[in-house]
Every structure is written in C-alpha cells, then in structure tokens.
Amino acid sequence: MSSRHFQDFESETAIPPSRKRDGPLAGFLWMWSLVDDRIRTALRGSEAVRMLTDRLEAEVRSGRMIAATASDQIVEVLGLRI
C-alpha cells in the first residue's frame, strides 16, 4: 500500500474529533460502524447477491421462504458463515 493510499485510508477510517471526546467506547462503536458499512458495501456491490435478490425477495413476500433463510443465503454468497 502506498503511503498516499494509506493516508487516504487512515483519514477515512480515523475516529472523528467529536467521537474522540467520548473516550474508548466511542472508538469501539466506531469500529463496528465501519464493519457494518463495509459489509453493506460488499453486499450492494456483489453481482452474485444482485442475481439472488429478486428471487429471494419474491420468495419471502409470497411466504414460501422465511426472511432468516433468505438472509442466510445472501450472507453465504459473500463467503461468511453464521
């Protein structure tokens, strides 16, 4: 990673000054907020997820599949295990 890229990444993920005032708990919460954002970005950017979405949404709306099963299938496409 180039130093410029690292600086850009560091500035995007650094704890904002307003959160630093809140202490260590703010850093912990900020960390998980970043994880959530990255997972959502990966989901939205995944062609495999887009290919599943219409079918799974239709299955859930019709009652043929429960939401938990559909969400498991979406998450598994990213290679995550729950």
Order of alpha helices (4+ residues) and beta strands (2+ residues): alpha-alpha-alpha-alpha-alpha
